[in-house]
């Protein structure tokens, strides 16, 4: 009887093993290119979720009860990763009012007209100072020497 119980234990297991994600993907999709395309999409989605989460955490304050210290980070790199991944899905940044030429609605012809008009008015120079209060006043200069 001992021998029969050992035989029962050593019988081969059924072929219905639990398969991981890649195994199910290989079974469900026949072509390797399609498998790689699906895997690529999931990787991009993972990066999109990660970068979106990091960007969100960069701009919100977490409750003190969570015990997460506030992080001071520059989100520009993560924002570029986020927009890059969005671009792979075909999502582009919104264009301005000028139709998306990046010049805020001022065309090259308009700019040339403005330059010509400014040149005809008077050759002048505008200086803009962004500073604390500035006083321009004469100082006591010595008198220039008189010519004999």
Long-range contacts (C-beta under 8 A, 24 or more apart in sequence): 44-85, 44-88, 44-89, 47-81, 47-85, 48-82, 48-85, 48-86, 48-89, 51-78, 51-79, 51-81, 51-82, 51-85, 52-82, 54-78, 55-79, 55-82
